[in-house]
Amino acid sequence: MKKNSGITTKCVHSGDLIDDNYKGAITPVYPSTAYSYLDVEDYKYPRYFNTPNQLALSKKIAQLEKCESALVFGSGIAAIFTSLFSFLKSGDHVLFQSSLYGGTINLVIKEFKKFSIDYTLVESLEIKDFELELKSNTKIIYIESPSNPLLQVIDLKGIADFSKKYNLISVIDNTFASPINQNPIDFGIDIVLHSATKYLGGHSDILAGAIASSSSKIEKIIESSINYGGNLSEYTVWLLERSIKTLSLRVKAQNENALKIAKFLNNNDSVESVYYPGLETHPQHELAKTQMKGFGGMLSFVLKKEDKAADFTRLLKLIKPVMSLGGVESTICSPSLTSHSKISKEQRKIYGISDGLLRFSVGIEDYIDIENDLTQAFNSL
Ligand SMILES: *Cc1c(COP(=O)(O)O)cnc(C)c1O
C-alpha cells in the first residue's frame, strides 16, 4: 500500500500481516501467550503490547490517526486511565473540559484524590478560561470534541497552541469524531484517545480502547502499561482489525444519515432543539467546519414534551433504545435516565441535560427507514 493512499484504502490495508505460510488474503491470528526468549532482543508477551496482532492493529490505528505509533487496550477507560497515569504523579494538576464522557468524569472524581493529583473541570470552551485555571503544577490538558452528550466543539489548534506555550501535554478523546472525521494531530494535539467500543469496532460487539501519539510518548506509555496490564485479547484484536476495514464506509454513511436526520428533527414540531455540529444553527458550526471532515453520526435532540422521553423510545420499532453508540444500527438513549441519572435534576440543568434530551447514534440503515421510524413514534406520542 502506498503511503499517500486514501483513507478507505488505509482502513482496508494498513497494518496487514502477510500470511507467508499459506498466502491467505487476511491477517492470521497469533493467540500464543508464550514466545521463545532465545536469540531475540525483546521476547514477545501479550501484556508487553508487542505480539504480532497487537502490533499490526496498532499500526493501522496509528496510520488512520496520522501518528507515529499507537497502542490498543481492553477498554476505552483503560486507554484513558493509562494515558493519564503514565505521565502524572502526586502533586500534579490537570485541566479538564467539564463536558466529558460520564465514565471519564467518574475516573477523575473518584481516583485522582487517592493519589493526591489535583484537577479543575473547566465549564467553558474558551481558551482564556482554561488559562485562568492554569497552575504552576499543571501538567496535562484534557479535552473531548465533539463532546458527549451535547456535541460541543472545542478549538483544537487553540488548545494545542495553549498547551505548547505552557509546556503541557494535550490529550483528546476523539471517540465521537472517529479518525475518519477528525485527526487532532493535524492541529498539534499530542495524544489521541478512542473508545474503540464505538466507531472503530462499529458493531456493538467489541469492548476496546486505543491511544495514538508520537513514538516517544507511546514508549513512555508502554513503560507504565506493562505494569497496569489492560491489553486486549488477541482474538478481539483480530476482530477489531477486521472491523476497521469498513470504518471509512460506515462513518461516511453515518455522516450522511445524521446530517439528514438533524435537519429533519430541526423542522419537526415535536422537537424543541437539535444539537449537531453539521447544522448551521450549532454555535460552533464554523469552527467544526475548519477541523472536521465530516460531522459524525452522533446527535442529540430535546422533545417538547419533556416527560415523554422514555415513552418516545418505547414507540420506536427500528431504532433501539440501548446504551453505547457507534454501531451500524441506529440506537437512542436518554442521558437523564442513564449516564447522568445519579446527578440531581438541578445539577443536570446546569450541565444542559434536560429530561427531554435524547442522544441518537445514527446507523447505516437506509435513511428513509430511520426517518419513517421517528415519524411513526412522533405521531403515536
Ligand atoms: C464509551 C466512551 C468511553 C469509554 O469507553 P469504554 O470502551 O466504555 O471503556 C470514553 N469516551 C467516550 C467519548 C465514550 O463514548
The ligand as an SDF file (V2000), in Angstrom:
LIG
                    3D

 15 15  0  0  0  0  0  0  0  0999 V2000
  -17.7290    4.9180   25.6790 C   0  0  0  0  0  0  0  0  0  0  0  0
  -16.8130    6.0570   25.7980 C   0  0  0  0  0  0  0  0  0  0  0  0
  -15.6680    5.9940   26.6130 C   0  0  0  0  0  0  0  0  0  0  0  0
  -15.3410    4.7910   27.4540 C   0  0  0  0  0  0  0  0  0  0  0  0
  -15.0170    3.6910   26.6960 O   0  0  0  0  0  0  0  0  0  0  0  0
  -15.2580    2.1590   27.1620 P   0  0  0  0  0  0  0  0  0  0  0  0
  -14.8640    1.4080   25.9610 O   0  0  0  0  0  0  0  0  0  0  0  0
  -16.6960    2.0410   27.5570 O   0  0  0  0  0  0  0  0  0  0  0  0
  -14.3490    1.9280   28.3360 O   0  0  0  0  0  0  0  0  0  0  0  0
  -14.8290    7.1030   26.6320 C   0  0  0  0  0  0  0  0  0  0  0  0
  -15.1100    8.2080   25.9240 N   0  0  0  0  0  0  0  0  0  0  0  0
  -16.2080    8.3160   25.1480 C   0  0  0  0  0  0  0  0  0  0  0  0
  -16.4680    9.5710   24.3950 C   0  0  0  0  0  0  0  0  0  0  0  0
  -17.0920    7.2550   25.0570 C   0  0  0  0  0  0  0  0  0  0  0  0
  -18.1940    7.3630   24.2900 O   0  0  0  0  0  0  0  0  0  0  0  0
  1  2  1  0
  2  3  1  0
  2 14  2  0
  3  4  1  0
  3 10  2  0
  4  5  1  0
  5  6  1  0
  6  7  2  0
  6  8  1  0
  6  9  1  0
 10 11  1  0
 11 12  2  0
 12 13  1  0
 12 14  1  0
 14 15  1  0
M  END
$$$$
